[in-house]
Amino acid sequence: MSLPMIPSVSDDKLKRNQKEIIQVVLECQSCHSERARDFNDGDFIYKADEKPCDKCGGTLFVRQIYSEIVPKKKAKAKKESH
């Protein structure tokens, strides 16, 4: 059984100077700290992340997946900062 795809904003609804980026919020199981990163294929809610928590070394789990519409220039700058 496969999981449904994340709904996406169709290209016709995006303006020319906009881009959709998908973000993942990770939460540490031990200290409950949060951090965000770009979505990777295969991510799903409650999936354990490969990297440990920066603060305590605990296991990070995917808590939330969301999309954000940003100007194309901002999307490029955000990608480069990660």
C-alpha positions as CSV (number, residue, x, y, z in Angstrom):
1,M,0.0,0.0,0.0
2,S,1.5,3.3,-1.0
3,L,0.9,6.6,0.8
4,P,-0.9,9.5,-1.0
5,M,1.3,12.2,-2.5
6,I,1.5,15.6,-0.7
7,P,-1.0,18.0,-2.3
8,S,0.8,20.5,-4.3
9,V,-0.1,23.9,-5.6
10,S,-0.7,23.5,-9.3
11,D,1.7,25.5,-11.6
12,D,-1.2,27.5,-13.1
13,K,-1.9,28.9,-9.6
14,L,1.7,30.0,-9.0
15,K,2.7,33.3,-10.3
16,R,5.7,33.6,-12.6
17,N,8.0,34.9,-9.9
18,Q,6.9,32.4,-7.2
19,K,8.1,28.9,-6.3
20,E,6.7,26.3,-4.0
21,I,9.1,24.8,-1.5
22,I,8.2,21.9,0.8
23,Q,9.6,22.0,4.4
24,V,9.8,19.3,7.1
25,V,9.7,20.1,10.9
26,L,11.7,17.7,13.0
27,E,11.2,17.2,16.7
28,C,13.6,15.5,19.1
29,Q,12.0,12.6,21.1
30,S,14.1,13.4,24.1
31,C,14.4,17.2,24.6
32,H,11.5,18.2,22.2
33,S,13.6,20.8,20.4
34,E,12.5,21.5,16.8
35,R,14.3,22.3,13.6
36,A,13.3,22.6,9.9
37,R,14.8,21.3,6.7
38,D,13.9,20.8,3.1
39,F,11.6,17.8,2.2
40,N,13.3,14.7,0.9
41,D,11.6,12.0,-1.2
42,G,10.4,9.3,1.2
43,D,9.7,11.6,4.2
44,F,6.6,10.9,6.1
45,I,5.1,11.9,9.5
46,Y,6.8,10.0,12.4
47,K,9.7,8.9,10.3
48,A,13.0,8.9,12.2
49,D,15.6,11.3,10.7
50,E,19.1,10.1,9.9
51,K,20.8,12.9,11.8
52,P,20.7,13.1,15.6
53,C,19.5,16.1,17.6
54,D,22.0,18.9,17.7
55,K,21.3,19.7,21.4
56,C,21.1,16.3,23.1
57,G,21.9,13.6,20.5
58,G,18.4,12.2,20.7
59,T,16.4,10.8,17.8
60,L,14.6,13.3,15.6
61,F,11.2,12.5,14.1
62,V,9.3,14.2,11.3
63,R,6.4,16.0,13.0
64,Q,5.1,18.2,10.2
65,I,5.3,18.6,6.4
66,Y,4.1,21.8,4.8
67,S,4.5,23.8,1.6
68,E,5.3,27.4,1.3
69,I,5.0,29.8,-1.6
70,V,8.0,32.1,-1.8
71,P,9.4,34.5,-4.4
72,K,11.9,32.6,-6.7
73,K,14.8,34.7,-5.6
74,K,14.0,34.0,-1.9
75,A,13.7,30.3,-2.7
76,K,17.1,30.2,-4.2
77,A,18.7,32.0,-1.3
78,K,16.9,29.7,1.2
79,K,18.3,26.6,-0.6
80,E,21.8,28.0,-0.5
81,S,21.7,28.7,3.2
82,H,21.0,25.0,4.0
